[in-house]
Amino acid sequence: MSPTIFRVKGYRFYFLSNEEKRIHVHVTCEDGEAKFWLKPILSLSVYHGLNRRKLNEIQKIVEEHRNEIIEAWQTHFSKR
């Protein structure tokens, strides 16, 4: 199961339900995908197929929605 948190500018932001406990978000689009850690600091974990411009754009979106992502994470994983 990989619940979508939201979609912005052609990017899908989501979680994978059976992953590690450290808060992070996956992002996918037609060009590739990325994973960002949200704690202790926001940082890029891995990516595939995305150029620097797209990674910067995604990181800004993650920063703008950080609290929403963390809240969605806590809600989703508290149900397990």
DOPAVO-959717 format. One record per residue: x, z, y of N, C-alpha, C in turn; residue in one letter. Coordinates in pm, 1 decimal. Example, Ala and Ser with C-alpha at 12.3 -4.5 7.8 and 13.67 -1.06 7.14 Angstrom:
{n.x:1319.0&n.z:780.0&n.y:-569.0&ca.x:1230.0&ca.z:780.0&ca.y:-450.0&c.x:1320.0&c.z:780.0&c.y:-330.0&residuo:A}
{n.x:1285.0&n.z:708.0&n.y:-225.0&ca.x:1367.0&ca.z:714.0&ca.y:-106.0&c.x:1290.0&c.z:787.0&c.y:3.0&residuo:S}
***
This chain:
{n.x:84.7&n.z:0.0&n.y:-117.7&ca.x:0.0&ca.z:0.0&ca.y:0.0&c.x:89.1&c.z:0.0&c.y:123.9&residuo:M}
{n.x:56.4&n.z:-84.6&n.y:219.5&ca.x:133.5&ca.z:-89.4&ca.y:343.5&c.x:38.2&c.z:-102.2&c.y:462.0&residuo:S}
{n.x:-10.9&n.z:12.1&n.y:510.5&ca.x:-108.4&ca.z:8.8&ca.y:618.7&c.x:-50.6&c.z:-43.4&c.y:750.8&residuo:P}
{n.x:-124.1&n.z:-132.6&n.y:813.1&ca.x:-86.4&ca.z:-184.9&ca.y:944.8&c.x:-123.0&c.z:-82.9&c.y:1050.4&residuo:T}
{n.x:-29.2&n.z:-54.3&n.y:1139.5&ca.x:-55.0&ca.z:37.1&ca.y:1250.5&c.x:-116.9&c.z:-40.5&c.y:1366.0&residuo:I}
{n.x:-51.3&n.z:-153.1&n.y:1401.3&ca.x:-103.7&ca.z:-241.9&ca.y:1505.3&c.x:-29.3&c.z:-374.2&c.y:1499.4&residuo:F}
{n.x:-81.0&n.z:-471.2&n.y:1574.7&ca.x:-17.6&ca.z:-602.7&ca.y:1589.5&c.x:-2.0&c.z:-630.0&c.y:1738.6&residuo:R}
{n.x:115.8&n.z:-679.7&n.y:1776.2&ca.x:144.4&ca.z:-712.3&ca.y:1915.8&c.x:232.7&c.z:-836.3&c.y:1917.5&residuo:V}
{n.x:197.7&n.z:-934.5&n.y:1999.2&ca.x:280.3&ca.z:-1054.0&ca.y:2021.5&c.x:324.7&c.z:-1122.2&c.y:1891.8&residuo:K}
{n.x:237.5&n.z:-1125.8&n.y:1792.3&ca.x:272.0&ca.z:-1190.3&ca.y:1666.8&c.x:351.3&c.z:-1103.9&c.y:1570.6&residuo:G}
{n.x:376.4&n.z:-978.4&n.y:1606.3&ca.x:447.9&ca.z:-885.4&ca.y:1520.0&c.x:348.7&c.z:-790.9&c.y:1453.3&residuo:Y}
{n.x:371.5&n.z:-762.7&n.y:1326.7&ca.x:291.2&ca.z:-663.0&ca.y:1254.6&c.x:377.2&c.z:-538.7&c.y:1234.3&residuo:R}
{n.x:326.4&n.z:-424.6&n.y:1276.3&ca.x:394.4&ca.z:-296.3&ca.y:1263.9&c.x:323.2&c.z:-217.2&c.y:1154.3&residuo:F}
{n.x:399.4&n.z:-171.8&n.y:1054.7&ca.x:336.5&ca.z:-109.4&ca.y:938.1&c.x:431.3&c.z:-12.1&c.y:867.9&residuo:Y}
{n.x:373.0&n.z:63.2&n.y:773.8&ca.x:448.1&ca.z:154.0&ca.y:687.2&c.x:440.8&c.z:102.6&c.y:544.6&residuo:F}
{n.x:538.0&n.z:143.0&n.y:464.1&ca.x:529.3&ca.z:129.0&ca.y:319.5&c.x:501.7&c.z:268.8&c.y:265.6&residuo:L}
{n.x:400.8&n.z:280.7&n.y:184.2&ca.x:354.0&ca.z:413.1&ca.y:144.1&c.x:447.1&c.z:489.2&c.y:51.2&residuo:S}
{n.x:528.8&n.z:421.3&n.y:-23.7&ca.x:614.5&ca.z:490.2&ca.y:-120.4&c.x:761.0&c.z:483.4&c.y:-80.3&residuo:N}
{n.x:789.5&n.z:529.6&n.y:38.9&ca.x:926.7&ca.z:524.9&ca.y:87.7&c.x:974.9&c.z:663.2&c.y:125.6&residuo:E}
{n.x:1092.6&n.z:665.6&n.y:183.4&ca.x:1155.0&ca.z:790.5&ca.y:223.0&c.x:1074.5&c.z:864.8&c.y:329.1&residuo:E}
{n.x:1109.2&n.z:992.2&n.y:347.2&ca.x:1031.3&ca.z:1079.5&ca.y:435.3&c.x:1069.1&c.z:1069.8&c.y:582.2&residuo:K}
{n.x:1185.4&n.z:1013.8&n.y:612.8&ca.x:1228.0&ca.z:1000.5&ca.y:752.7&c.x:1136.6&c.z:900.5&c.y:823.5&residuo:R}
{n.x:1087.0&n.z:936.0&n.y:941.6&ca.x:989.6&ca.z:853.3&ca.y:1013.0&c.x:1053.4&c.z:722.0&c.y:1057.2&residuo:I}
{n.x:989.4&n.z:613.1&n.y:1016.3&ca.x:1035.3&ca.z:478.9&ca.y:1052.2&c.x:917.7&c.z:382.7&c.y:1049.1&residuo:H}
{n.x:939.9&n.z:263.5&n.y:1100.6&ca.x:834.6&ca.z:161.7&ca.y:1102.1&c.x:896.7&c.z:28.2&c.y:1061.9&residuo:V}
{n.x:820.4&n.z:-48.9&n.y:987.3&ca.x:859.4&ca.z:-184.6&ca.y:950.3&c.x:788.9&c.z:-281.6&c.y:1043.8&residuo:H}
{n.x:855.4&n.z:-391.5&n.y:1074.3&ca.x:798.8&ca.z:-493.6&ca.y:1162.9&c.x:825.2&c.z:-628.6&c.y:1099.0&residuo:V}
{n.x:723.3&n.z:-713.4&n.y:1097.9&ca.x:740.9&ca.z:-846.7&ca.y:1042.2&c.x:676.3&c.z:-949.7&c.y:1133.9&residuo:T}
{n.x:731.3&n.z:-1070.5&n.y:1129.8&ca.x:675.7&ca.z:-1184.3&ca.y:1201.6&c.x:716.7&c.z:-1308.8&c.y:1125.1&residuo:C}
{n.x:679.9&n.z:-1424.6&n.y:1175.1&ca.x:709.9&ca.z:-1547.6&ca.y:1101.9&c.x:859.4&c.z:-1574.2&c.y:1088.3&residuo:E}
{n.x:941.6&n.z:-1516.2&n.y:1175.0&ca.x:1086.5&ca.z:-1541.4&ca.y:1171.4&c.x:1165.2&c.z:-1444.4&c.y:1083.9&residuo:D}
{n.x:1109.5&n.z:-1327.0&n.y:1058.7&ca.x:1183.9&ca.z:-1229.3&ca.y:981.1&c.x:1121.7&c.z:-1092.3&c.y:986.1&residuo:G}
{n.x:1205.0&n.z:-992.0&n.y:962.1&ca.x:1154.5&ca.z:-855.6&ca.y:957.4&c.x:1263.8&c.z:-757.3&c.y:1000.6&residuo:E}
{n.x:1218.5&n.z:-636.2&n.y:1032.3&ca.x:1311.2&ca.z:-531.4&ca.y:1074.3&c.x:1252.3&c.z:-395.3&c.y:1039.0&residuo:A}
{n.x:1339.5&n.z:-296.2&n.y:1039.9&ca.x:1298.7&ca.z:-157.5&ca.y:1016.5&c.x:1367.1&c.z:-73.3&c.y:1124.1&residuo:K}
{n.x:1288.5&n.z:11.7&n.y:1189.9&ca.x:1340.5&ca.z:99.4&ca.y:1294.6&c.x:1315.5&c.z:245.3&c.y:1258.5&residuo:F}
{n.x:1420.8&n.z:327.1&n.y:1270.1&ca.x:1405.3&ca.z:472.2&ca.y:1261.0&c.x:1345.6&c.z:520.3&c.y:1392.3&residuo:W}
{n.x:1260.7&n.z:622.0&n.y:1386.8&ca.x:1205.1&ca.z:679.4&ca.y:1509.2&c.x:1263.4&c.z:816.6&c.y:1540.7&residuo:L}
{n.x:1316.4&n.z:884.3&n.y:1440.0&ca.x:1375.6&ca.z:1016.7&ca.y:1460.4&c.x:1504.6&c.z:1023.6&c.y:1382.0&residuo:K}
{n.x:1606.0&n.z:1092.7&n.y:1427.3&ca.x:1606.3&ca.z:1175.0&ca.y:1548.2&c.x:1611.7&c.z:1092.6&c.y:1676.7&residuo:P}
{n.x:1667.4&n.z:970.5&n.y:1668.9&ca.x:1660.9&ca.z:881.5&ca.y:1784.6&c.x:1612.0&c.z:745.8&c.y:1736.5&residuo:I}
{n.x:1553.2&n.z:668.9&n.y:1825.8&ca.x:1506.4&ca.z:536.3&ca.y:1790.2&c.x:1627.6&c.z:446.8&c.y:1767.2&residuo:L}
{n.x:1635.5&n.z:387.1&n.y:1647.9&ca.x:1748.1&ca.z:299.8&ca.y:1618.2&c.x:1709.9&c.z:196.7&c.y:1512.7&residuo:S}
{n.x:1774.4&n.z:84.2&n.y:1518.6&ca.x:1753.3&ca.z:-23.6&ca.y:1423.3&c.x:1819.9&c.z:14.2&c.y:1291.7&residuo:L}
{n.x:1744.2&n.z:5.5&n.y:1183.3&ca.x:1798.6&ca.z:36.1&ca.y:1051.3&c.x:1850.9&c.z:-90.6&c.y:984.8&residuo:S}
{n.x:1763.5&n.z:-187.6&n.y:962.7&ca.x:1801.1&ca.z:-314.9&ca.y:900.7&c.x:1715.2&c.z:-425.9&c.y:960.3&residuo:V}
{n.x:1761.9&n.z:-549.7&n.y:945.7&ca.x:1680.9&ca.z:-664.0&ca.y:988.2&c.x:1723.3&c.z:-787.6&c.y:911.4&residuo:Y}
{n.x:1635.1&n.z:-885.1&n.y:911.5&ca.x:1662.7&ca.z:-1012.0&ca.y:844.4&c.x:1592.1&c.z:-1124.3&c.y:920.3&residuo:H}
{n.x:1666.7&n.z:-1225.1&n.y:958.9&ca.x:1609.8&ca.z:-1345.4&ca.y:1018.2&c.x:1573.5&c.z:-1338.7&c.y:1165.5&residuo:G}
{n.x:1598.5&n.z:-1227.9&n.y:1230.7&ca.x:1560.6&ca.z:-1211.6&ca.y:1371.5&c.x:1684.1&c.z:-1219.2&c.y:1460.4&residuo:L}
{n.x:1669.7&n.z:-1287.1&n.y:1574.2&ca.x:1781.6&ca.z:-1293.4&ca.y:1668.1&c.x:1778.5&c.z:-1172.0&c.y:1761.5&residuo:N}
{n.x:1883.2&n.z:-1157.5&n.y:1839.7&ca.x:1896.7&ca.z:-1041.8&ca.y:1929.1&c.x:1780.8&c.z:-1032.0&c.y:2027.6&residuo:R}
{n.x:1734.0&n.z:-1144.1&n.y:2080.4&ca.x:1622.7&ca.z:-1142.3&ca.y:2176.6&c.x:1497.5&c.z:-1082.6&c.y:2113.3&residuo:R}
{n.x:1465.9&n.z:-1127.1&n.y:1991.7&ca.x:1346.7&ca.z:-1074.8&ca.y:1923.8&c.x:1364.2&c.z:-927.4&c.y:1887.7&residuo:K}
{n.x:1483.3&n.z:-889.8&n.y:1843.0&ca.x:1507.2&ca.z:-748.7&ca.y:1810.9&c.x:1490.5&c.z:-660.4&c.y:1934.0&residuo:L}
{n.x:1539.8&n.z:-706.8&n.y:2049.3&ca.x:1521.9&ca.z:-630.5&ca.y:2173.7&c.x:1374.3&c.z:-620.1&c.y:2210.6&residuo:N}
{n.x:1301.6&n.z:-730.2&n.y:2195.3&ca.x:1158.5&ca.z:-729.5&ca.y:2225.7&c.x:1084.6&c.z:-631.3&c.y:2134.1&residuo:E}
{n.x:1116.0&n.z:-634.2&n.y:2006.7&ca.x:1051.7&ca.z:-543.0&ca.y:1911.7&c.x:1086.6&c.z:-399.2&c.y:1944.6&residuo:I}
{n.x:1212.2&n.z:-372.9&n.y:1974.5&ca.x:1252.3&ca.z:-235.6&ca.y:2006.1&c.x:1176.6&c.z:-183.1&c.y:2127.5&residuo:Q}
{n.x:1156.5&n.z:-265.6&n.y:2228.6&ca.x:1079.1&ca.z:-223.0&ca.y:2345.9&c.x:935.5&c.z:-188.5&c.y:2308.3&residuo:K}
{n.x:877.1&n.z:-268.3&n.y:2219.1&ca.x:739.7&ca.z:-240.7&ca.y:2173.4&c.x:736.5&c.z:-108.4&c.y:2096.7&residuo:I}
{n.x:834.5&n.z:-87.0&n.y:2010.7&ca.x:841.5&ca.z:39.2&ca.y:1936.2&c.x:855.3&c.z:156.2&c.y:2033.2&residuo:V}
{n.x:940.0&n.z:142.4&n.y:2133.8&ca.x:956.1&ca.z:248.9&ca.y:2233.9&c.x:823.9&c.z:277.7&c.y:2304.9&residuo:E}
{n.x:752.9&n.z:172.0&n.y:2344.2&ca.x:625.7&ca.z:188.7&ca.y:2415.5&c.x:518.7&c.z:253.9&c.y:2328.1&residuo:E}
{n.x:524.3&n.z:232.2&n.y:2198.2&ca.x:422.2&ca.z:282.5&ca.y:2105.4&c.x:474.0&c.z:395.0&c.y:2015.8&residuo:H}
{n.x:587.3&n.z:451.2&n.y:2051.6&ca.x:652.9&ca.z:552.0&ca.y:1967.1&c.x:558.8&c.z:664.9&c.y:1927.8&residuo:R}
{n.x:490.5&n.z:724.5&n.y:2022.8&ca.x:400.4&ca.z:836.6&ca.y:1992.4&c.x:287.0&c.z:793.4&c.y:1901.2&residuo:N}
{n.x:233.9&n.z:675.0&n.y:1923.3&ca.x:126.6&ca.z:621.8&ca.y:1839.1&c.x:175.9&c.z:601.9&c.y:1694.9&residuo:E}
{n.x:296.3&n.z:550.7&n.y:1679.4&ca.x:353.5&ca.z:528.2&ca.y:1546.2&c.x:374.9&c.z:661.5&c.y:1475.2&residuo:I}
{n.x:431.5&n.z:759.1&n.y:1545.1&ca.x:456.1&ca.z:890.5&ca.y:1485.5&c.x:324.4&c.z:955.4&c.y:1444.9&residuo:I}
{n.x:224.9&n.z:946.8&n.y:1528.9&ca.x:94.0&ca.z:1003.9&ca.y:1496.6&c.x:33.0&c.z:935.2&c.y:1374.8&residuo:E}
{n.x:41.9&n.z:802.9&n.y:1369.2&ca.x:-10.3&ca.z:728.0&ca.y:1254.3&c.x:64.8&c.z:766.2&c.y:1126.7&residuo:A}
{n.x:196.6&n.z:784.3&n.y:1136.9&ca.x:278.4&ca.z:825.9&ca.y:1022.8&c.x:229.7&c.z:961.5&c.y:971.8&residuo:W}
{n.x:216.4&n.z:1056.1&n.y:1063.0&ca.x:176.1&ca.z:1191.5&ca.y:1023.6&c.x:37.1&c.z:1191.7&c.y:961.5&residuo:Q}
{n.x:-53.9&n.z:1114.3&n.y:1017.2&ca.x:-189.0&ca.z:1104.9&ca.y:961.7&c.x:-185.8&c.z:1042.0&c.y:823.0&residuo:T}
{n.x:-115.2&n.z:931.9&n.y:810.2&ca.x:-109.9&ca.z:860.0&ca.y:681.8&c.x:-45.0&c.z:945.4&c.y:572.9&residuo:H}
{n.x:69.5&n.z:1003.3&n.y:602.5&ca.x:143.4&ca.z:1074.4&ca.y:498.7&c.x:91.3&c.z:1216.3&c.y:473.4&residuo:F}
{n.x:8.0&n.z:1268.3&n.y:560.6&ca.x:-53.1&ca.z:1399.7&ca.y:533.6&c.x:-162.7&c.z:1387.5&c.y:428.1&residuo:S}
{n.x:-209.6&n.z:1266.3&n.y:402.3&ca.x:-315.2&ca.z:1242.1&ca.y:303.7&c.x:-261.1&c.z:1233.0&c.y:161.9&residuo:K}
{n.x:-130.5&n.z:1229.7&n.y:147.9&ca.x:-69.6&ca.z:1212.9&ca.y:14.7&c.x:-58.4&c.z:1342.1&c.y:-60.2&residuo:R}
***
